Amino acid sequence: MTTTESGRVAGKVCLVTGGTSGIGEGIARHLAAEGAHVIVAGRRVALGEQVAADIVAQGGEAIFLPVDVTDPARCEQLIEQAHGHYGRLDGMVHNAGLSRRGTVIDTSIDDWHAVLDTNVTAAFLLAKAAIPLMQAQGGGSIVHIGSAHTALPKRNMAAYCASRGALLMLSRQMAVEYIGDRIRVNVVNPGWVDTPGERELLQTLGQSPDVMDMAARANPFGRLLSPRDIAVVISYLLSDDSELVTGSVFDIHHEHPLVV
């Protein structure tokens, strides 16, 4: 593990929502390896506590804080707790996300709200609480994890595609709004990432997880994305190396725009 003195984000306090598994876990572990003090946030307490414990056991610094990002009060409390524990908040990664299948005809209003609340409203609520703290300390970096479907529409995913488009514009508006405070806001749009959760989702949808292996073999690079592929971009965006980067979109996928 990289020491806290030499890593790309050495000594920075960084919060990761949806940090208990998959992409979020990969981000949390990589940031810790690069020297950050990491707040792992999510709903699954046992998993989150294990991720934080593993980071500490490997010589890193991390705590776990439970959160349901669709709860406005809990979002505010999360930021307060993170700031209270470390005394500052340098970076925030909103990775928690929800996908529900459905067209505009068969998507229920409950599913619509669930997806928008998790993917967009939570980003608004977390920023609402975090930005005043970042303003007071002289700056910070916010990264929103979106999706290739921010720009690439996909059938049977009306709510999800809408939420990703909304998150992109919210991020760009925030970047313009707070550039004078040295608060940077950027978006990372991953393509298909091979995680245990993605394989479980395929099974839930009645598809074989082998689909991912076939897709990997068909990929010109011979594999799908891994959480680390996303994490290395996040560490750059939270670091001082990217101090002039804001309002930018990082597309980490190979999908052609005409493939829907």
Buried (B, 14 or more C-beta within 10 A) or exposed (E): EBEBEEBBBBEBBBBBBBBBBBBBBBBBBBBBBBBBBBBBBBBBEEBBBBBBBBBBEEEBBBBBBBBBBBBBEBBBBBBBBBBEEBEBBBBBBBBBBBBBBBEEEEBEEEBBEBBBBBBBBBBBBBBEBBBEBBBEBEEBBBBBBBBBBBBBEBEEBBBBBBBBBBBBEBBBEBBEEBEEBBBBBBBBBBBBBBBEEBBEBBEEEEEEBEEBBEEBEEBEEEEBBEBBBBBBBBBBBBBEEBEEBBBBBBBBBBBEEEEE
